[in-house]
């Protein structure tokens, strides 16, 4: 069984829900306080032992490349001003991993974006981390838990999941378990994409932005016809692959934030700010002050 050393981060979306901010700034560069959200995604992969990362971008997203590149002039100016700690922080971003980029030339869906990673991945198993899903790693990185599950199942497809309230199931792909779904990992044999009637959902376990996939998924993606919205859906390819490759849901432990949603993004900023040593107490005091005004 091959060890997973590669990750793919699709970051080609237009970010229309965050206009006008995303007119010139990629949504992946929107900060959680002072760290771009995509840096948290890359750090999650690195903490899980990933060495090579492909970020799939579209036009006008050069700032993502710039962020993970060396900025020698900025480092020099910081050190000349005695700000060595900040200079070291900037250098560490560039040294985190071997990061490469490829353009998704047309917005043909997540499946199409992942398919474009084939030259980078080859036939190896790999991790996929969606940028709209920010997951805390107080215990361990979510993608690391999926990689462990991949090893436990001897190479099964692994879906990163959470249990979701019934009224929210319509927003996600929901897994259908083989037998019981009470544990933190179980085999699945189907997925229902965004069930309109939540009462008909096959479980309360939704797929939330993390995957470990075998290299064979590219064969299924190449043969997947456009589905919902006229796009090539990764879900459809995974469902087709279940015929030959067992698929498992792994309920990860971290807290997940939907930072593609405005309220989810604000929640992430507040929660991450509260955990910080430099401003956490100030933020907590301000929240209490606001609560006392009601």
Secondary structure, 3 states (H helix, E strand, C coil): CCCCCEEEEEECCCCHHHCCHHHCCCHHHCEECCEEHHHHHHHHHHHCCCCEEEEEECCCCHHHHHHCCCCHHHHHHHHHCCCHHHHHHHHHHHCCCEEEEEECCCCCCHHHHHHCCHHHHCCCCEEEECCCEEECCCCCCHHHHHHHHHHHCCCCEEEEEEECCHHHHHHCEEEEECCCCCCCEEEEEEEEECCCCHHHCCCCEEEEEEEEECCCHHHHHHCCCCCHHHCCCHHHHHHHHCCCCCEEEEECCCCEEECCCHHHHHHHHHHHHHCCCCCHHHHHHHHHHHHHHC
